[in-house]
Amino acid sequence: MNPIPSSSIAIHEEINLLIDNKKYDDALDKLDKVINGEIPIEPEFFKVQLVESYIVIADTLIYYRNRLEQAKKVISKGIGLLKSLKKIIPEEEVGLKQFHNSVTARAHEVKYTIEIAENTFKKGETLIDYSKIKNIYSIKDSIQKSISLYRVSLKDNTSEIEEFNIKNNLAVSLGHVGRYLEAMTYYEENIQKNNNHIRSSISWADSLLNIVSKYQIKETPSLYYKAAERLEKIYLEPTHDAVVRNTESSINFCKKRLEENGFELNKEQIIKNINEEIEYYKNHSELRKFSLDNNITLSEHAIYCKCTDAYQDDLLLNSKNNDLNQLLEIIKSEFSFSRFLLFEHKTQSHPQPNDVLYDSSIKIETGYSIEYLKMSFKLAYSILDKLGNGIVAFYNLNQDNFTYFENVFDVYKTQLIDEKNISLCALYSLSLDLNKDSGKLRLYKKLRNLMEHEFTYKIIETKVFFNEKNKTISLSELESFTMELLKIVRSAIFSFTFLIRSEENK
């Protein structure tokens, strides 16, 4: 692979400098001349990296209401160029292909934001509200593309720095469709690696406050101290004025809610809250610490805090329909048992019986521990189908058709087409991820069916990647799949709960 000529790198740096100095029109003019060939650049596929600048500029122009039309044109040009330039990326340029996926994902996320902003400004409102969607199906050919592409980028990525950025951007897109808990989990993973990361910290707090404003979760002092702690990282480095204003507005909201309940917002109280959480966390059982550390609880308090109040799964639906209340209790029981089985598999905290003799010539994983893991995965996945049935029951949909979670929104599309609830949108988005034909998480269903119905699959110690064709998975990958599935199912359970609460409290 030949190095990029210094002249091409210099052009890239010049464009970036123009953007940094807010000379967006000059940067666009320079970009157009490079793309059109008026300014030569080598190699030609280096244009893929330059196209990212169109996306950056379009994203910035959103903050200028009088330049929204220009933002639309810039993002459309960027997406068009990404599509055409994909064909010229050499096969050996693996890193550039990954970069192209990430930039395309961000382009669709920016395009979606512009669409939401346009609708917001037309109504005379100033703050962009992603929960105000046309209908739940409007995300399929827009922001859902971002989610899918970011998942591909995350899977293919080999750079720790890029993984950090991809996770943050994936979380942003998940938040746009109401999948707040999944988003917060990705933000939290980034924060654990870099506690002062501004974007992840502020976005985590914004997601939390979104949940508070929409779903009547119990408000506590620690909620607002934790949110304020993360929001105040805005001052660690220079940031766009509009972002600072929005963040300061959120900080003032936290301060107001605390003062209304007799508390003060200051550095001393924030530090006290942090230290109390650390001390109270020590008193939890090992199982509870495992659940809290991996974000697989069904506790509202544990969404943001690991103190004493997060000691049990206390999520309640309080629906007018008692069948739905019963459904949630069944799901809580199954989810907690699935989590417990994974914990037992990973820790083997209880002695394992030695009462079965296996054929040593069969080179597969067998025994109690592996069955804990398999059952954890299968039980977690089965919860999704129950949630699908819960949606059918809540909306009184025609139940003549037998459906699974991943296709319930297709089967009942004519009856759900006008629905605009952002929590229902979150569930629809997840169903697209799990779609058996095109979903980026479709392997979960294939794996579940293999373990449930077939005997030719293998779980082995050696590292092997499970895919569409083989029937073999490594122990470590199955463990990873099970943990990720529990996180996704947890998010879906909360989304279902938030859906019922918000609809019944209209």
N, C-alpha and C positions, 0 to 999 in steps of 0.2 A: 504494500500500500504506500503510494507516494505521498509525501508531506504536502500540506496546502501552501501555495506560494505566499510569501510575505505580503505581496501587493493585495491579494484577496483578503487576507486577515486585516490589513490596514483599512480597507473599505468597510469591513464589518465593524471595526472599532470606531470609525468615523460616524457611521449610522447610529451606533449605540450612544456616542457622545451627544449627538443631536437630540436623541430621545431624552437623555439625562438632563439636558438643558432646556427641555420642553419645546424644542423647535420641531414640532411634529410634522408640519407641512414640508419643511426642508428635508426631513428624514424620509418622508414619503416620496418626494421628488427624486431623491437619490436612489431609493429602492426601485422605483419604477424604471429608472434609466438602466440599472443593473439587470433587472429581470428582462427588460426589452432588448438588451444587448447593446445599448448606447454606451454603456461603460462595461468594457470586457472584464470577465472574471473567470478564473480557472481553479479547479475543474468545474464543469458546468453543474455537477451535482452539489457543489457548495452552496448553490442558490437555496437548497432546502433549509440550510441553517439561517440564511438571510430572511427567509419568509417568516420566521418567528417574530421578526420585528413588526410585521403587519399586525400580528395578533396582540403584541404588547401595546402598540399604539391604539388599536381599537379598544382594548380594555381600559386604557387611560382616558380616552375621549368620552367614555360613558359618564364620567364625573362632570362633564361640561354639557349641560342640557341643550345648549344651542348648537352642539356639534354631534348630536345623536345620529342624524342622517348620515353624516360623514363616517361615523363609526360603523354604521350598517354597511356602507359601501366598502370600507377598508376590510372588514371581517369577511365579507363575501368574496372579495378579491383573494384574501389570504387562503380561504378554504379551497377556492378554485385552483390556485397555484399548488397547494399541497397535493391535490388530487392528480394534477397533470405531472408534477415533478416526481411523484412516487415511481413512475415508470423508468426514470433515468438513474435511479440509485443502483450502483453496481452490487451484484450478489454478495461480494466479499465485504461490503460495508455494513456489517451487522450493527455496529453502534449507531450509524446514521439511520438505519431502519427503525431502531428503537426510539431514536430522537424524533423521527417523523411521526411515529405513533403518539408520542407524548404531546407534540405540538398540535397535531390534529385533534387530539382529545381536548386540549385547552381551547382550541379554536371553536369547537362546538359549545364548550361551556361559556365562552365569551358571547357567542352568537345568541345563546339562550338568555343570558343576562341582559343583552341589548333588547331582546323581545319583551322581557318582563319589565325593563325600565321604560320602554315606550308605552306600554299599557298603563304603567304607574303614572307617568307624567301626563298622559292624556286625561286622566281622572283628576288632575290637579294636585296629586300627592307628590311628596318629595322623597320619601324613603322607599327604596325598592323592597317589595315584599314578595318573596318567592312562593309563598303559600297561596297567592291569588293567581291560580292557573285557569286556563281556558277550560280544560277538562283533564282527567287523569291520563287519557290516551295521547295528549299533546306532547308528552315527553319522549315518546318512542323514537321519533326520527330527529331528535335534537339532543337534549342533555343526556339521554340514555346512551347515546353513542360515546359521549365522554367517559361515562362509567365503564363501558365495555373496553374502550381503548386503554384507559388507565390500568385496568386489570391485566390486559396483555402486557403493557409496559412494565408493570410491577413484577410479573412472572418472568419476563425476559431480562430484566435489569441485572447488571453485575456491579454497579457503582453504588457505594454507600450514600454518597451525596445525592445522587439521582433518586435513590430509593426514598430518601427524605422528602424530596420535592414531589415525587409521584404520589406518595402517601398523602401529603398535604392537599394536592390538587384533586385526588380521588375523593378525599373527605369533603372538599368544597362541593363537588358535584353531587355527592350523596346527600349533603345537607340541603341542596337546592330542591331535591325531590322528597324532602321530609324524613330521610333516613338519618335522623340526628344522632342516635346512639352509636351507629356504625361510624359515623363521621367523628364523633368524640373519641372513639376508640383509636382511630388512626392518628388523630391529633395528639392523644395522650402518649402513644408510642413514640412520636417525634419529641414530645416534651421530655419524656424520660431520658432521651439521648442528649437533649439540649434544652435545659430548663428555661433558657432565655430566648428561645426561638419565638419571634414576635408573631408571625403569621399563624402558627399552630396555636399559640396561647390565646390570642384574641379570638380566633375562630372557635376554639373550644368554649370560651365564655359566651360568645354569641349564640352558639348552639344551645347551651344550657338555658340562657335567657329566653330563647325562642320556645323551648319546652315549657318554661314557667308561664309565659304569656298566653299560651294556647291551650294548656291541658290541665290546669288546676292541680298541679302537684303541690305537695305540702311545702310551704316556704319556711326556711329556717335561717338563723343568722349565718351559719356556716356556708349556706348556699351563696349568699351575697358576698361574704368575705372571700370565698374561693373564686367567684367570678371577678371581683374587683382586683384580686391579686394577679390574675392572668391578664386582665384588661390593662392594668397599669404598666405592663411591659411595652406599651405603645411608645413610651418616652425613651426607650433604650437606643433608638436610632431614628434618623430622619424618615418620615413617612408622608404620603400625600395628605394635603390639608383636609380633604373631605373625609378620609379615613380617620384622621385624628378627631375631627368634629363628631363623627358618629360614635367613636369609641368613648370620647369624653361624655357624650350624652348617656351612654350605657353605664359609665362609672357613676354619674350623677343619679341615675335611676337606682343603682345599688345603694348609694348613700341615702337617698330618700326613703327607700323601703326599710333600711336599718333604723333610721331616725324615727320613723313612724312607730317602730316597735321598741324604742328606748335604747338603741345601740348607736355607737359612734363608728364611723369609718375612718380609721387611721392606721398607720404602719404598725403600731404596737398591737392593735387588735387583730390585724391580719397575721402577724407573727404568732400571737397567742393561739389563734385558730389552727395554724399549721402545726404547732407543737402539741396541742391537745389531740389532734387527729393522729399524730404519730404514736402518742402514748396509748390512746384508746385502742388503736389497731393491734397493739401487742397482746391485748386480752382475748382476741378472737381465736377460735379453734384453728387448727391447721387446714381443715377443709374450708372454713370460711375465708381464711387468708388466700387460699388457692382460688376461690371464686372471685374475691375482690380484686386480686392482682391481675386476673385474666379477663376482667369485665364480663363475667357470666353470672351475674345475679339478677334476680327479679325484685330488687329493692329500689324504690324511688330515691331514697337517700344515698344509696351507693352509686347512683349516677355521677355524683360529684364529691362524695366524701366516704372515707373508710372507718369512721369512728363507731362508737357503740351503737348508734341508731341504725347502722347498716348490718346489724348482726343476723337478720333473717330476711327471707323473701316475703315481703308484705304487700306486694302489688294487689290491688283490688279493683274490680270493675264497677261495682255498685250500679249495675244496669237495671233498668225497669223490667227487662226480660230476664227472669231467673234462670232460664236455660243457658243464657250466655254467661251468667255468673258461674254456673256449674261448669261450663266449658273451660273457663279460665282456671278454676280450681283443679280440674283434671290435668290441664296443661302444666300448671305449676308443679304438680306432683310428678308428672313424667319428666319435665325439664330438670328438676332437682335430682331425680334418680339418674338421669343420663349424665349429669355433671358429676354425681357421686361415683358412678362407674368409671368415668375417665380419671378421676382422682385416685381411685383404688388401683387402676391399671398403672398409673404413673408412679405412685408412691408405695404400692403394695404394703399398706399400713397394717394389714391383717395377714397372719400366716396363710399361705396358700396350701390347700390340701394336696397330698401326694398319693391319690387313690386311683389314678388312671395311668395305664401303661400305653404309650404311643409307639407306633412303628417308626423306628429311627431311620429307616430307608426313605421315608416320605419327607422331603425337605421343605416343610412349611411350618409356620408358627402355630402351635396348638396349646391348649391348656386354659386354665381359669383366667389368667391375666389377659390373654388375647381376646377371650370371649367378653370380658368386661368392656374392652375397647370397641369391639364389633357391635355389641348391644348398645353402647352409648351412642354410636353413630346412627344406627338404625332407628333408635327411639327418638333421637333429636330430629331426624328427618321426618318421621311420621307426624310430628307436631304440626308441621307446615300444612299437611292435608287437613288437619282438624281446624286450623285457622281458615283455610279455604271454605270449609263447611260452615264456619262461623259467619263469614261474609255472606254466604248464600242465605243463611237463616236471618241475619240482621236485616237484609234488604228484601226479605220475603220473595226471593227469586224462584222461578220455576225449577223444581228439583227433579225433573224427569231425566236430566242428563247426569251421568256419573262423571265427576271431575276430580282432578288433582290440583294442588295449589298452583303449579306452574302453568296450567291452562284455564283456570277458573275465569280469568278476565277475558279470555278469548271466547269461551263458551257463552258467557253472559254479557258480551259487549253491547248488544242492542239495548239491554236494560240498565247498563252502567255508564253509557256514553256521555251522559250529561253531569255525572258526578264530579265535584271539584274539591273534595276534601283532601288535604295534603297528606293525611295519614293513610288514606286509601291509595293515594298516589304512591306512597312509600312501598306499600304492599305490592302494587302493580309493578313498580320498578324491580323489586326483588323477584317477582315471578318471571320477568324478562331475563334476569340474570340466570335463572334456573331452567329456562326453556330448553327442552330436550334436543332441539334442532340447532339453535343459534346462541343460546345463553352461554356466557363465559364461565358459569359455574355448573354447567350441565353434567359434568363428570360426577357430581355428588349423587345425582339420581341414578346414573349408570352403576356406580359403586354400590349404592344401597340395594338395587335390584339384584346385582350379582350375589351379594351376601345373603339376601333374603331367599332367592329362588334357585341359585346354581351351586355346583360343587367343583367346577373346573377352575375357579379363580385361586390365586395363591397370595398369601401374605408372607413375605420373606424378610430376613434381616438385611440382606444386601440392598444397596441403594439402587432403586429402579423407579422410573417415573410412570405413573399410571396415565394412560391416554385412551383414545377412542378405540384402539384396536387390541391392546394387550389385556390380559386378565390377571395381571400381577401388580401388586403394590408393595412398596417397602413399609416396614413397620413405622419408621419415622414419618413417612408421608401420610400414612393413615392417622397417626397421632395428630399431625398438623391439620389435616382435613377435619378431624373431629372437633378440635378446638375452634377452628374458624367457623364450622357449621354451628356450634353452640352460640358463638357471638352473633351470627346472622339470625338464628332462631330467636335469641333473646330480643334483638332489635324488632323482629316481626311481632313478637308477643306484645311489646310495648306499643308498637304502631297500631295493632288491633285494639288494644286498650284505649289508646288516645282517640282512635276513630269513634268508638262507641261513646266515650265521654263527650267529645266535641259535638257529635251529631245529636245526642240526647239532651244536650244543654243549649241547643240553639234557641 
